[in-house]
Amino acid sequence: MQNSENHLTDISTFMALNIRVGRITKVEKNEKAIKPAYKLYINFGDEIGEKQSSAQLCQNYTEEQLIGKQILAVVNFPPRRVAGFKSEVLVLAAVCDNEGTVLIQPEKNVTLGTRML
């Protein structure tokens, strides 16, 4: 077991993460990914607009199940290429050993672009 004191941070580090609510509008399989993944197109409202992300959600979600879901994502990381796809945001999820990857979602529908505090 690791010592949790090695992983302490302060509130300013957490607040530097710009975590926003978005809605998945389009989903495609990322055929180039080594592990099964989807290309997600996410609307974050007028201020941020549409962003895209690669996410390994295939174990628990079909493409149809993802469309329309509200999600939380970090929108201020630099973009990176994932299996040939430009991933602009990091969708937040719990990675469970026996249950696969499970999305972190707002309990109720909220305005797109709302910041998580």
Backbone as XML, in Angstrom:
<?xml version="1.0"?>
<chain id="A" units="angstrom">
  <residue number="1" name="MET">
    <atom name="N" x="0.840" y="-1.174" z="0.000"/>
    <atom name="CA" x="0.000" y="0.000" z="0.000"/>
    <atom name="C" x="0.889" y="1.243" z="0.000"/>
  </residue>
  <residue number="2" name="GLN">
    <atom name="N" x="0.530" y="2.233" z="-0.826"/>
    <atom name="CA" x="1.325" y="3.445" z="-0.906"/>
    <atom name="C" x="0.927" y="4.416" z="0.190"/>
  </residue>
  <residue number="3" name="ASN">
    <atom name="N" x="1.894" y="5.204" z="0.606"/>
    <atom name="CA" x="1.656" y="6.234" z="1.608"/>
    <atom name="C" x="0.894" y="7.385" z="0.944"/>
  </residue>
  <residue number="4" name="SER">
    <atom name="N" x="-0.297" y="7.694" z="1.443"/>
    <atom name="CA" x="-1.123" y="8.733" z="0.828"/>
    <atom name="C" x="-0.486" y="10.115" z="0.949"/>
  </residue>
  <residue number="5" name="GLU">
    <atom name="N" x="0.407" y="10.319" z="1.909"/>
    <atom name="CA" x="1.059" y="11.623" z="2.059"/>
    <atom name="C" x="1.913" y="11.968" z="0.848"/>
  </residue>
  <residue number="6" name="ASN">
    <atom name="N" x="2.372" y="10.968" z="0.112"/>
    <atom name="CA" x="3.166" y="11.217" z="-1.091"/>
    <atom name="C" x="2.321" y="11.811" z="-2.214"/>
  </residue>
  <residue number="7" name="HIS">
    <atom name="N" x="1.001" y="11.741" z="-2.101"/>
    <atom name="CA" x="0.124" y="12.188" z="-3.167"/>
    <atom name="C" x="-0.705" y="13.406" z="-2.771"/>
  </residue>
  <residue number="8" name="LEU">
    <atom name="N" x="-0.312" y="14.092" z="-1.714"/>
    <atom name="CA" x="-1.042" y="15.273" z="-1.283"/>
    <atom name="C" x="-0.841" y="16.404" z="-2.275"/>
  </residue>
  <residue number="9" name="THR">
    <atom name="N" x="-1.864" y="17.211" z="-2.421"/>
    <atom name="CA" x="-1.789" y="18.392" z="-3.261"/>
    <atom name="C" x="-2.518" y="19.514" z="-2.541"/>
  </residue>
  <residue number="10" name="ASP">
    <atom name="N" x="-2.530" y="20.674" z="-3.119"/>
    <atom name="CA" x="-3.260" y="21.764" z="-2.486"/>
    <atom name="C" x="-4.424" y="22.183" z="-3.377"/>
  </residue>
  <residue number="11" name="ILE">
    <atom name="N" x="-5.310" y="22.990" z="-2.838"/>
    <atom name="CA" x="-6.525" y="23.380" z="-3.547"/>
    <atom name="C" x="-6.216" y="24.159" z="-4.822"/>
  </residue>
  <residue number="12" name="SER">
    <atom name="N" x="-5.130" y="24.921" z="-4.834"/>
    <atom name="CA" x="-4.808" y="25.701" z="-6.040"/>
    <atom name="C" x="-4.452" y="24.786" z="-7.213"/>
  </residue>
  <residue number="13" name="THR">
    <atom name="N" x="-3.813" y="23.661" z="-6.924"/>
    <atom name="CA" x="-3.502" y="22.705" z="-7.994"/>
    <atom name="C" x="-4.792" y="22.123" z="-8.565"/>
  </residue>
  <residue number="14" name="PHE">
    <atom name="N" x="-5.715" y="21.752" z="-7.685"/>
    <atom name="CA" x="-7.001" y="21.229" z="-8.141"/>
    <atom name="C" x="-7.770" y="22.284" z="-8.935"/>
  </residue>
  <residue number="15" name="MET">
    <atom name="N" x="-7.803" y="23.502" z="-8.445"/>
    <atom name="CA" x="-8.565" y="24.571" z="-9.097"/>
    <atom name="C" x="-7.985" y="24.951" z="-10.458"/>
  </residue>
  <residue number="16" name="ALA">
    <atom name="N" x="-6.731" y="24.594" z="-10.707"/>
    <atom name="CA" x="-6.129" y="24.854" z="-12.012"/>
    <atom name="C" x="-6.742" y="23.975" z="-13.102"/>
  </residue>
  <residue number="17" name="LEU">
    <atom name="N" x="-7.374" y="22.858" z="-12.695"/>
    <atom name="CA" x="-8.059" y="22.007" z="-13.665"/>
    <atom name="C" x="-9.370" y="22.670" z="-14.056"/>
  </residue>
  <residue number="18" name="ASN">
    <atom name="N" x="-9.577" y="22.832" z="-15.337"/>
    <atom name="CA" x="-10.821" y="23.414" z="-15.834"/>
    <atom name="C" x="-11.724" y="22.250" z="-16.250"/>
  </residue>
  <residue number="19" name="ILE">
    <atom name="N" x="-12.581" y="21.820" z="-15.315"/>
    <atom name="CA" x="-13.462" y="20.676" z="-15.544"/>
    <atom name="C" x="-14.851" y="21.207" z="-15.870"/>
  </residue>
  <residue number="20" name="ARG">
    <atom name="N" x="-15.353" y="20.821" z="-17.051"/>
    <atom name="CA" x="-16.626" y="21.352" z="-17.538"/>
    <atom name="C" x="-17.592" y="20.232" z="-17.915"/>
  </residue>
  <residue number="21" name="VAL">
    <atom name="N" x="-18.870" y="20.586" z="-17.934"/>
    <atom name="CA" x="-19.924" y="19.673" z="-18.363"/>
    <atom name="C" x="-20.090" y="19.795" z="-19.877"/>
  </residue>
  <residue number="22" name="GLY">
    <atom name="N" x="-20.135" y="18.642" z="-20.531"/>
    <atom name="CA" x="-20.383" y="18.606" z="-21.968"/>
    <atom name="C" x="-21.399" y="17.524" z="-22.289"/>
  </residue>
  <residue number="23" name="ARG">
    <atom name="N" x="-21.899" y="17.549" z="-23.530"/>
    <atom name="CA" x="-22.838" y="16.529" z="-23.990"/>
    <atom name="C" x="-22.257" y="15.858" z="-25.236"/>
  </residue>
  <residue number="24" name="ILE">
    <atom name="N" x="-22.209" y="14.535" z="-25.218"/>
    <atom name="CA" x="-21.701" y="13.779" z="-26.362"/>
    <atom name="C" x="-22.717" y="13.874" z="-27.496"/>
  </residue>
  <residue number="25" name="THR">
    <atom name="N" x="-22.250" y="14.336" z="-28.659"/>
    <atom name="CA" x="-23.143" y="14.527" z="-29.802"/>
    <atom name="C" x="-22.906" y="13.507" z="-30.913"/>
  </residue>
  <residue number="26" name="LYS">
    <atom name="N" x="-21.713" y="12.933" z="-30.946"/>
    <atom name="CA" x="-21.373" y="11.997" z="-32.015"/>
    <atom name="C" x="-20.331" y="11.029" z="-31.486"/>
  </residue>
  <residue number="27" name="VAL">
    <atom name="N" x="-20.409" y="9.767" z="-31.908"/>
    <atom name="CA" x="-19.478" y="8.736" z="-31.468"/>
    <atom name="C" x="-19.086" y="7.874" z="-32.663"/>
  </residue>
  <residue number="28" name="GLU">
    <atom name="N" x="-17.789" y="7.583" z="-32.764"/>
    <atom name="CA" x="-17.285" y="6.674" z="-33.806"/>
    <atom name="C" x="-16.265" y="5.749" z="-33.173"/>
  </residue>
  <residue number="29" name="LYS">
    <atom name="N" x="-16.148" y="4.535" z="-33.677"/>
    <atom name="CA" x="-15.083" y="3.653" z="-33.207"/>
    <atom name="C" x="-13.757" y="4.188" z="-33.712"/>
  </residue>
  <residue number="30" name="ASN">
    <atom name="N" x="-12.727" y="4.113" z="-32.872"/>
    <atom name="CA" x="-11.379" y="4.493" z="-33.299"/>
    <atom name="C" x="-10.686" y="3.206" z="-33.748"/>
  </residue>
  <residue number="31" name="GLU">
    <atom name="N" x="-10.771" y="2.932" z="-35.027"/>
    <atom name="CA" x="-10.252" y="1.683" z="-35.595"/>
    <atom name="C" x="-8.738" y="1.542" z="-35.441"/>
  </residue>
  <residue number="32" name="LYS">
    <atom name="N" x="-8.022" y="2.657" z="-35.282"/>
    <atom name="CA" x="-6.561" y="2.616" z="-35.168"/>
    <atom name="C" x="-6.076" y="2.359" z="-33.740"/>
  </residue>
  <residue number="33" name="ALA">
    <atom name="N" x="-6.971" y="2.425" z="-32.774"/>
    <atom name="CA" x="-6.577" y="2.254" z="-31.374"/>
    <atom name="C" x="-6.181" y="0.803" z="-31.093"/>
  </residue>
  <residue number="34" name="ILE">
    <atom name="N" x="-5.129" y="0.623" z="-30.295"/>
    <atom name="CA" x="-4.683" y="-0.722" z="-29.908"/>
    <atom name="C" x="-5.723" y="-1.365" z="-29.001"/>
  </residue>
  <residue number="35" name="LYS">
    <atom name="N" x="-6.180" y="-0.623" z="-27.983"/>
    <atom name="CA" x="-7.267" y="-1.077" z="-27.119"/>
    <atom name="C" x="-8.553" y="-0.451" z="-27.647"/>
  </residue>
  <residue number="36" name="PRO">
    <atom name="N" x="-9.672" y="-1.176" z="-27.614"/>
    <atom name="CA" x="-10.918" y="-0.622" z="-28.154"/>
    <atom name="C" x="-11.239" y="0.747" z="-27.558"/>
  </residue>
  <residue number="37" name="ALA">
    <atom name="N" x="-11.527" y="1.701" z="-28.440"/>
    <atom name="CA" x="-11.810" y="3.076" z="-28.005"/>
    <atom name="C" x="-12.783" y="3.733" z="-28.966"/>
  </residue>
  <residue number="38" name="TYR">
    <atom name="N" x="-13.417" y="4.777" z="-28.460"/>
    <atom name="CA" x="-14.324" y="5.586" z="-29.267"/>
    <atom name="C" x="-13.730" y="6.968" z="-29.483"/>
  </residue>
  <residue number="39" name="LYS">
    <atom name="N" x="-14.085" y="7.562" z="-30.607"/>
    <atom name="CA" x="-13.863" y="8.981" z="-30.855"/>
    <atom name="C" x="-15.147" y="9.668" z="-30.404"/>
  </residue>
  <residue number="40" name="LEU">
    <atom name="N" x="-15.031" y="10.560" z="-29.442"/>
    <atom name="CA" x="-16.190" y="11.277" z="-28.928"/>
    <atom name="C" x="-16.147" y="12.728" z="-29.397"/>
  </residue>
  <residue number="41" name="TYR">
    <atom name="N" x="-17.287" y="13.231" z="-29.812"/>
    <atom name="CA" x="-17.442" y="14.638" z="-30.169"/>
    <atom name="C" x="-18.389" y="15.220" z="-29.124"/>
  </residue>
  <residue number="42" name="ILE">
    <atom name="N" x="-17.928" y="16.251" z="-28.412"/>
    <atom name="CA" x="-18.617" y="16.724" z="-27.216"/>
    <atom name="C" x="-18.889" y="18.220" z="-27.324"/>
  </residue>
  <residue number="43" name="ASN">
    <atom name="N" x="-20.144" y="18.616" z="-27.071"/>
    <atom name="CA" x="-20.546" y="20.012" z="-27.075"/>
    <atom name="C" x="-20.446" y="20.547" z="-25.652"/>
  </residue>
  <residue number="44" name="PHE">
    <atom name="N" x="-19.636" y="21.607" z="-25.477"/>
    <atom name="CA" x="-19.470" y="22.249" z="-24.174"/>
    <atom name="C" x="-20.164" y="23.612" z="-24.116"/>
  </residue>
  <residue number="45" name="GLY">
    <atom name="N" x="-21.089" y="23.884" z="-25.020"/>
    <atom name="CA" x="-21.812" y="25.152" z="-25.008"/>
    <atom name="C" x="-21.083" y="26.232" z="-25.790"/>
  </residue>
  <residue number="46" name="ASP">
    <atom name="N" x="-21.667" y="27.424" z="-25.790"/>
    <atom name="CA" x="-21.181" y="28.527" z="-26.627"/>
    <atom name="C" x="-19.759" y="28.977" z="-26.293"/>
  </residue>
  <residue number="47" name="GLU">
    <atom name="N" x="-19.415" y="29.029" z="-25.023"/>
    <atom name="CA" x="-18.099" y="29.555" z="-24.623"/>
    <atom name="C" x="-16.945" y="28.689" z="-25.119"/>
  </residue>
  <residue number="48" name="ILE">
    <atom name="N" x="-17.090" y="27.373" z="-25.021"/>
    <atom name="CA" x="-15.998" y="26.448" z="-25.369"/>
    <atom name="C" x="-16.228" y="25.796" z="-26.724"/>
  </residue>
  <residue number="49" name="GLY">
    <atom name="N" x="-17.468" y="25.523" z="-27.061"/>
    <atom name="CA" x="-17.795" y="24.899" z="-28.345"/>
    <atom name="C" x="-17.630" y="23.389" z="-28.319"/>
  </residue>
  <residue number="50" name="GLU">
    <atom name="N" x="-17.452" y="22.814" z="-29.514"/>
    <atom name="CA" x="-17.302" y="21.363" z="-29.618"/>
    <atom name="C" x="-15.826" y="20.978" z="-29.528"/>
  </residue>
  <residue number="51" name="LYS">
    <atom name="N" x="-15.553" y="19.948" z="-28.763"/>
    <atom name="CA" x="-14.211" y="19.383" z="-28.624"/>
    <atom name="C" x="-14.324" y="17.887" z="-28.850"/>
  </residue>
  <residue number="52" name="GLN">
    <atom name="N" x="-13.200" y="17.258" z="-29.079"/>
    <atom name="CA" x="-13.200" y="15.816" z="-29.300"/>
    <atom name="C" x="-12.240" y="15.126" z="-28.349"/>
  </residue>
  <residue number="53" name="SER">
    <atom name="N" x="-12.530" y="13.840" z="-28.105"/>
    <atom name="CA" x="-11.725" y="13.061" z="-27.173"/>
    <atom name="C" x="-11.741" y="11.600" z="-27.584"/>
  </residue>
  <residue number="54" name="SER">
    <atom name="N" x="-10.660" y="10.912" z="-27.295"/>
    <atom name="CA" x="-10.608" y="9.463" z="-27.461"/>
    <atom name="C" x="-10.795" y="8.855" z="-26.080"/>
  </residue>
  <residue number="55" name="ALA">
    <atom name="N" x="-11.692" y="7.861" z="-25.986"/>
    <atom name="CA" x="-11.979" y="7.273" z="-24.675"/>
    <atom name="C" x="-12.207" y="5.768" z="-24.803"/>
  </residue>
  <residue number="56" name="GLN">
    <atom name="N" x="-11.619" y="5.021" z="-23.885"/>
    <atom name="CA" x="-11.753" y="3.560" z="-23.862"/>
    <atom name="C" x="-12.998" y="3.187" z="-23.056"/>
  </residue>
  <residue number="57" name="LEU">
    <atom name="N" x="-14.140" y="3.325" z="-23.690"/>
    <atom name="CA" x="-15.425" y="3.082" z="-23.031"/>
    <atom name="C" x="-16.180" y="1.906" z="-23.640"/>
  </residue>
  <residue number="58" name="CYS">
    <atom name="N" x="-15.556" y="1.208" z="-24.567"/>
    <atom name="CA" x="-16.251" y="0.175" z="-25.345"/>
    <atom name="C" x="-16.778" y="-0.981" z="-24.500"/>
  </residue>
  <residue number="59" name="GLN">
    <atom name="N" x="-16.150" y="-1.273" z="-23.379"/>
    <atom name="CA" x="-16.571" y="-2.407" z="-22.562"/>
    <atom name="C" x="-17.956" y="-2.195" z="-21.959"/>
  </residue>
  <residue number="60" name="ASN">
    <atom name="N" x="-18.293" y="-0.957" z="-21.616"/>
    <atom name="CA" x="-19.548" y="-0.696" z="-20.915"/>
    <atom name="C" x="-20.592" y="0.085" z="-21.700"/>
  </residue>
  <residue number="61" name="TYR">
    <atom name="N" x="-20.222" y="0.656" z="-22.845"/>
    <atom name="CA" x="-21.154" y="1.514" z="-23.568"/>
    <atom name="C" x="-21.109" y="1.219" z="-25.065"/>
  </residue>
  <residue number="62" name="THR">
    <atom name="N" x="-22.289" y="1.242" z="-25.690"/>
    <atom name="CA" x="-22.351" y="1.198" z="-27.154"/>
    <atom name="C" x="-22.308" y="2.637" z="-27.656"/>
  </residue>
  <residue number="63" name="GLU">
    <atom name="N" x="-22.086" y="2.799" z="-28.925"/>
    <atom name="CA" x="-22.099" y="4.135" z="-29.513"/>
    <atom name="C" x="-23.440" y="4.811" z="-29.265"/>
  </residue>
  <residue number="64" name="GLU">
    <atom name="N" x="-24.526" y="4.075" z="-29.436"/>
    <atom name="CA" x="-25.866" y="4.626" z="-29.261"/>
    <atom name="C" x="-26.115" y="5.061" z="-27.817"/>
  </residue>
  <residue number="65" name="GLN">
    <atom name="N" x="-25.600" y="4.305" z="-26.855"/>
    <atom name="CA" x="-25.800" y="4.657" z="-25.439"/>
    <atom name="C" x="-25.077" y="5.946" z="-25.061"/>
  </residue>
  <residue number="66" name="LEU">
    <atom name="N" x="-23.980" y="6.254" z="-25.720"/>
    <atom name="CA" x="-23.185" y="7.433" z="-25.365"/>
    <atom name="C" x="-23.778" y="8.735" z="-25.903"/>
  </residue>
  <residue number="67" name="ILE">
    <atom name="N" x="-24.421" y="8.671" z="-27.056"/>
    <atom name="CA" x="-24.954" y="9.897" z="-27.668"/>
    <atom name="C" x="-26.010" y="10.508" z="-26.752"/>
  </residue>
  <residue number="68" name="GLY">
    <atom name="N" x="-25.825" y="11.786" z="-26.450"/>
    <atom name="CA" x="-26.754" y="12.514" z="-25.594"/>
    <atom name="C" x="-26.369" y="12.541" z="-24.124"/>
  </residue>
  <residue number="69" name="LYS">
    <atom name="N" x="-25.394" y="11.722" z="-23.714"/>
    <atom name="CA" x="-24.984" y="11.707" z="-22.306"/>
    <atom name="C" x="-24.221" y="12.978" z="-21.950"/>
  </residue>
  <residue number="70" name="GLN">
    <atom name="N" x="-24.502" y="13.506" z="-20.768"/>
    <atom name="CA" x="-23.677" y="14.580" z="-20.227"/>
    <atom name="C" x="-22.496" y="13.950" z="-19.511"/>
  </residue>
  <residue number="71" name="ILE">
    <atom name="N" x="-21.344" y="14.571" z="-19.671"/>
    <atom name="CA" x="-20.108" y="14.056" z="-19.080"/>
    <atom name="C" x="-19.340" y="15.213" z="-18.444"/>
  </residue>
  <residue number="72" name="LEU">
    <atom name="N" x="-18.306" y="14.873" z="-17.693"/>
    <atom name="CA" x="-17.355" y="15.858" z="-17.169"/>
    <atom name="C" x="-16.021" y="15.621" z="-17.861"/>
  </residue>
  <residue number="73" name="ALA">
    <atom name="N" x="-15.345" y="16.710" z="-18.218"/>
    <atom name="CA" x="-14.054" y="16.580" z="-18.885"/>
    <atom name="C" x="-13.141" y="17.740" z="-18.509"/>
  </residue>
  <residue number="74" name="VAL">
    <atom name="N" x="-11.847" y="17.448" z="-18.457"/>
    <atom name="CA" x="-10.835" y="18.491" z="-18.280"/>
    <atom name="C" x="-10.613" y="19.106" z="-19.653"/>
  </residue>
  <residue number="75" name="VAL">
    <atom name="N" x="-10.840" y="20.423" z="-19.762"/>
    <atom name="CA" x="-10.760" y="21.077" z="-21.068"/>
    <atom name="C" x="-9.502" y="21.925" z="-21.246"/>
  </residue>
  <residue number="76" name="ASN">
    <atom name="N" x="-8.631" y="21.971" z="-20.236"/>
    <atom name="CA" x="-7.448" y="22.833" z="-20.372"/>
    <atom name="C" x="-6.123" y="22.053" z="-20.394"/>
  </residue>
  <residue number="77" name="PHE">
    <atom name="N" x="-6.166" y="20.781" z="-20.773"/>
    <atom name="CA" x="-4.929" y="20.060" z="-21.070"/>
    <atom name="C" x="-4.586" y="20.311" z="-22.543"/>
  </residue>
  <residue number="78" name="PRO">
    <atom name="N" x="-3.304" y="20.272" z="-22.899"/>
    <atom name="CA" x="-2.983" y="20.434" z="-24.318"/>
    <atom name="C" x="-3.491" y="19.233" z="-25.118"/>
  </residue>
  <residue number="79" name="PRO">
    <atom name="N" x="-3.903" y="19.463" z="-26.377"/>
    <atom name="CA" x="-4.351" y="18.342" z="-27.218"/>
    <atom name="C" x="-3.228" y="17.334" z="-27.420"/>
  </residue>
  <residue number="80" name="ARG">
    <atom name="N" x="-3.608" y="16.073" z="-27.629"/>
    <atom name="CA" x="-2.619" y="15.046" z="-27.938"/>
    <atom name="C" x="-3.201" y="14.080" z="-28.949"/>
  </residue>
  <residue number="81" name="ARG">
    <atom name="N" x="-2.328" y="13.414" z="-29.675"/>
    <atom name="CA" x="-2.753" y="12.430" z="-30.676"/>
    <atom name="C" x="-2.890" y="11.075" z="-30.011"/>
  </residue>
  <residue number="82" name="VAL">
    <atom name="N" x="-4.049" y="10.454" z="-30.194"/>
    <atom name="CA" x="-4.303" y="9.115" z="-29.666"/>
    <atom name="C" x="-4.727" y="8.246" z="-30.842"/>
  </residue>
  <residue number="83" name="ALA">
    <atom name="N" x="-3.873" y="7.333" z="-31.242"/>
    <atom name="CA" x="-4.156" y="6.434" z="-32.365"/>
    <atom name="C" x="-4.600" y="7.221" z="-33.602"/>
  </residue>
  <residue number="84" name="GLY">
    <atom name="N" x="-3.860" y="8.285" z="-33.917"/>
    <atom name="CA" x="-4.135" y="9.072" z="-35.108"/>
    <atom name="C" x="-5.276" y="10.060" z="-34.972"/>
  </residue>
  <residue number="85" name="PHE">
    <atom name="N" x="-5.836" y="10.218" z="-33.789"/>
    <atom name="CA" x="-6.986" y="11.089" z="-33.562"/>
    <atom name="C" x="-6.587" y="12.199" z="-32.594"/>
  </residue>
  <residue number="86" name="LYS">
    <atom name="N" x="-6.959" y="13.437" z="-32.911"/>
    <atom name="CA" x="-6.652" y="14.567" z="-32.037"/>
    <atom name="C" x="-7.624" y="14.568" z="-30.860"/>
  </residue>
  <residue number="87" name="SER">
    <atom name="N" x="-7.110" y="14.299" z="-29.663"/>
    <atom name="CA" x="-7.910" y="14.288" z="-28.447"/>
    <atom name="C" x="-7.666" y="15.605" z="-27.722"/>
  </residue>
  <residue number="88" name="GLU">
    <atom name="N" x="-8.716" y="16.421" z="-27.612"/>
    <atom name="CA" x="-8.584" y="17.775" z="-27.080"/>
    <atom name="C" x="-8.950" y="17.907" z="-25.610"/>
  </residue>
  <residue number="89" name="VAL">
    <atom name="N" x="-9.726" y="16.971" z="-25.091"/>
    <atom name="CA" x="-10.160" y="17.025" z="-23.694"/>
    <atom name="C" x="-10.016" y="15.641" z="-23.077"/>
  </residue>
  <residue number="90" name="LEU">
    <atom name="N" x="-9.941" y="15.603" z="-21.746"/>
    <atom name="CA" x="-9.867" y="14.339" z="-21.021"/>
    <atom name="C" x="-11.210" y="14.094" z="-20.332"/>
  </residue>
  <residue number="91" name="VAL">
    <atom name="N" x="-11.942" y="13.102" z="-20.833"/>
    <atom name="CA" x="-13.227" y="12.735" z="-20.245"/>
    <atom name="C" x="-12.960" y="12.001" z="-18.942"/>
  </residue>
  <residue number="92" name="LEU">
    <atom name="N" x="-13.658" y="12.389" z="-17.877"/>
    <atom name="CA" x="-13.437" y="11.793" z="-16.572"/>
    <atom name="C" x="-14.241" y="10.504" z="-16.420"/>
  </residue>
  <residue number="93" name="ALA">
    <atom name="N" x="-13.573" y="9.481" z="-15.910"/>
    <atom name="CA" x="-14.193" y="8.172" z="-15.729"/>
    <atom name="C" x="-13.482" y="7.440" z="-14.605"/>
  </residue>
  <residue number="94" name="ALA">
    <atom name="N" x="-14.183" y="6.471" z="-14.048"/>
    <atom name="CA" x="-13.596" y="5.581" z="-13.053"/>
    <atom name="C" x="-13.153" y="4.320" z="-13.784"/>
  </residue>
  <residue number="95" name="VAL">
    <atom name="N" x="-11.904" y="3.920" z="-13.555"/>
    <atom name="CA" x="-11.384" y="2.707" z="-14.175"/>
    <atom name="C" x="-11.437" y="1.604" z="-13.128"/>
  </residue>
  <residue number="96" name="CYS">
    <atom name="N" x="-12.364" y="0.686" z="-13.319"/>
    <atom name="CA" x="-12.623" y="-0.379" z="-12.348"/>
    <atom name="C" x="-12.054" y="-1.693" z="-12.878"/>
  </residue>
  <residue number="97" name="ASP">
    <atom name="N" x="-11.285" y="-2.391" z="-12.053"/>
    <atom name="CA" x="-10.639" y="-3.623" z="-12.495"/>
    <atom name="C" x="-11.611" y="-4.609" z="-13.124"/>
  </residue>
  <residue number="98" name="ASN">
    <atom name="N" x="-12.720" y="-4.870" z="-12.476"/>
    <atom name="CA" x="-13.645" y="-5.897" z="-12.960"/>
    <atom name="C" x="-14.813" y="-5.335" z="-13.760"/>
  </residue>
  <residue number="99" name="GLU">
    <atom name="N" x="-14.988" y="-4.035" z="-13.741"/>
    <atom name="CA" x="-16.165" y="-3.439" z="-14.363"/>
    <atom name="C" x="-15.848" y="-2.558" z="-15.559"/>
  </residue>
  <residue number="100" name="GLY">
    <atom name="N" x="-14.596" y="-2.440" z="-15.943"/>
    <atom name="CA" x="-14.237" y="-1.581" z="-17.058"/>
    <atom name="C" x="-14.269" y="-0.121" z="-16.680"/>
  </residue>
  <residue number="101" name="THR">
    <atom name="N" x="-14.350" y="0.736" z="-17.681"/>
    <atom name="CA" x="-14.332" y="2.178" z="-17.484"/>
    <atom name="C" x="-15.767" y="2.697" z="-17.419"/>
  </residue>
  <residue number="102" name="VAL">
    <atom name="N" x="-16.057" y="3.479" z="-16.368"/>
    <atom name="CA" x="-17.406" y="3.988" z="-16.136"/>
    <atom name="C" x="-17.351" y="5.516" z="-16.109"/>
  </residue>
  <residue number="103" name="LEU">
    <atom name="N" x="-18.179" y="6.156" z="-16.912"/>
    <atom name="CA" x="-18.207" y="7.614" z="-16.989"/>
    <atom name="C" x="-18.592" y="8.260" z="-15.665"/>
  </residue>
  <residue number="104" name="ILE">
    <atom name="N" x="-17.988" y="9.411" z="-15.392"/>
    <atom name="CA" x="-18.402" y="10.274" z="-14.296"/>
    <atom name="C" x="-19.374" y="11.279" z="-14.916"/>
  </residue>
  <residue number="105" name="GLN">
    <atom name="N" x="-20.598" y="11.336" z="-14.385"/>
    <atom name="CA" x="-21.632" y="12.177" z="-14.985"/>
    <atom name="C" x="-22.345" y="13.007" z="-13.921"/>
  </residue>
  <residue number="106" name="PRO">
    <atom name="N" x="-22.877" y="14.178" z="-14.322"/>
    <atom name="CA" x="-23.712" y="14.932" z="-13.390"/>
    <atom name="C" x="-24.971" y="14.122" z="-13.060"/>
  </residue>
  <residue number="107" name="GLU">
    <atom name="N" x="-25.460" y="14.274" z="-11.858"/>
    <atom name="CA" x="-26.668" y="13.566" z="-11.427"/>
    <atom name="C" x="-27.909" y="14.077" z="-12.166"/>
  </residue>
  <residue number="108" name="LYS">
    <atom name="N" x="-27.927" y="15.382" z="-12.472"/>
    <atom name="CA" x="-29.036" y="16.010" z="-13.191"/>
    <atom name="C" x="-28.472" y="16.730" z="-14.404"/>
  </residue>
  <residue number="109" name="ASN">
    <atom name="N" x="-29.327" y="16.976" z="-15.407"/>
    <atom name="CA" x="-28.893" y="17.769" z="-16.551"/>
    <atom name="C" x="-28.568" y="19.184" z="-16.087"/>
  </residue>
  <residue number="110" name="VAL">
    <atom name="N" x="-27.429" y="19.677" z="-16.530"/>
    <atom name="CA" x="-27.024" y="21.048" z="-16.203"/>
    <atom name="C" x="-26.630" y="21.758" z="-17.490"/>
  </residue>
  <residue number="111" name="THR">
    <atom name="N" x="-26.503" y="23.063" z="-17.416"/>
    <atom name="CA" x="-26.134" y="23.869" z="-18.568"/>
    <atom name="C" x="-24.764" y="23.440" z="-19.088"/>
  </residue>
  <residue number="112" name="LEU">
    <atom name="N" x="-24.684" y="23.249" z="-20.411"/>
    <atom name="CA" x="-23.411" y="22.870" z="-21.024"/>
    <atom name="C" x="-22.354" y="23.929" z="-20.748"/>
  </residue>
  <residue number="113" name="GLY">
    <atom name="N" x="-21.161" y="23.486" z="-20.430"/>
    <atom name="CA" x="-20.059" y="24.391" z="-20.130"/>
    <atom name="C" x="-19.935" y="24.741" z="-18.656"/>
  </residue>
  <residue number="114" name="THR">
    <atom name="N" x="-20.906" y="24.323" z="-17.835"/>
    <atom name="CA" x="-20.830" y="24.606" z="-16.405"/>
    <atom name="C" x="-19.542" y="24.052" z="-15.842"/>
  </residue>
  <residue number="115" name="ARG">
    <atom name="N" x="-18.866" y="24.848" z="-15.016"/>
    <atom name="CA" x="-17.596" y="24.432" z="-14.427"/>
    <atom name="C" x="-17.821" y="23.648" z="-13.137"/>
  </residue>
  <residue number="116" name="MET">
    <atom name="N" x="-17.062" y="22.575" z="-12.979"/>
    <atom name="CA" x="-17.107" y="21.809" z="-11.740"/>
    <atom name="C" x="-16.175" y="22.474" z="-10.742"/>
  </residue>
  <residue number="117" name="LEU">
    <atom name="N" x="-16.642" y="22.665" z="-9.540"/>
    <atom name="CA" x="-15.817" y="23.268" z="-8.482"/>
    <atom name="C" x="-15.648" y="22.303" z="-7.348"/>
  </residue>
</chain>
